[in-house]
Amino acid sequence: MMGMAIVCGQCAMLLLAMGSLRGSSIFFHKTATPLLCRCLQAAGIVLLGLSFFLQIHTMETPAISAVTWVGLTSIEIVLTTVICAAVISVNDM
């Protein structure tokens, strides 16, 4: 269950990045429409909620699992930043 929470969280961060104006230009090579951005952001928020739900139900103490989820989310944000930087550098070549 913990692995599924991490995968859902990482996918959520990537969807949220794609739903931003700068992220959509990185991943789609052009700015996405506002409707597509809102849909990507909504899907990212749903996956982020699912990640939190899975993380809470993995451990016995909800307080510790909530703190762990925040820590994992920060790592997922850093990974998303690295992925965006890698995509930019590949596109510049």
Summary of the structure (lengths in Angstrom):
residues: 93
radius of gyration: 14.5
end to end distance: 39.0
largest distance: 48.6
contacts: 280
relative contact order: 0.18
helix: 87%
strand: 0%
